[in-house]
Amino acid sequence: SKDLKGAMEILIEQKRQMLSTVEKLDEHMDFASQLIFAQNRGDLTAENVNQCVLEMMIAAPDTLSVTLFFMLILIAEHPTVEEEMIREIETVMGKQELQS
């Protein structure tokens, strides 16, 4: 749809602007940034970048939810793994409250 495509173009342009103003690029190098730099080098077209970002936005919720579902089932089926995960979280986080 045109509305979704237009929204993607706006988001990519905002990301492009943000990348042009940051002091340390390495802190902002995600997949979308890599796509933008590939376009800047001439390896991808603007349409390629837009399509990749659009597909990530559309596909990610489905694949993520399925992956999380199976991960939670596997953790529930393996209580020793769950205990190890909790110990590692406690080691890293200490007394800090967990956040999303």
N, C-alpha and C positions, 0 to 999 in steps of 0.2 A: 504494500500500500504506500501511497505517496506520503502520507502523514508520518508513518514510521521511518521511511527513508529520509525525509526531511529532518526528523528528530535526530537520526543517527549522524547526519551531516553536521548538525549544530553541535552535538556532543564531541565529534571528532575535531571540529574547529576549536572548541573550547580546550580540548586536550592539547592540540597543537600550540595554542596561545600559552597555555600553562607551561609546556615544555620549553618554549622560547624565553621564559622569564625565570626559570629555576636556577639556583646557584649550583646545585649538585645533581647532575643528571642521574647518577647511579641510584639515587633514592627513589626515582620515579620511572625506572625502566621496567615496564610491564609489557604484556603482549601488544596492547594497542600502541604503545610508544614505539615498539619495534616495527610495527606496520607503518607508522607515520614516517619513521626514518628510512624504511625501505622505499617508500614513495619518494622521499626527498632525494634518495640516491638514483631514482629512476627505475628501480627494480619492480615496483608495483604502480598501478594507476590509482587515481583517486577512487574510481569505481571498485577496484579490487579491495582497497582498504575499507570502504563503506560496506561492501558485501561481507567481508570477514568479520567486521565488528557486529553487523546485523545478525549474522549466523551465530556468533558467540552469545549475543543477548537472547536470542530465541531458543537456542539449544541448551544453554547452560542450566536453566532451572530443571529441565527434564533429566539430564544426565546427572546433575548434582543430587537431585532427590533420590534417584535410583541408587546411586553410589552410597549415599548416606544410609539408606534403608538397609542395604546388604551389609554395610560396615557395622551397623547397630545389631543386626541379627548375628553376625559372626562374633562380635564382642559378647553378646548374651550367651552364645553357645560355648564360649571359652572364658570362664570366670578367672582363670589365672592370668590371662592377658589383660582382662579388665583391671585386676588388682595391680599389675605392673604399670598400667597406664596411669592409674590413680596415684601410685607412688611417684612416678616421674613428674606428674603435674604438681604434686605437693613439693617435690624437691625443687622444681623450677620456680613455682609461685610462692612458696613459703606461706606466710600468713596473709598474703594479699588476697583480696576477694576476686573470684573469677568473674570475668566480663565477656560479653559476646565478642 
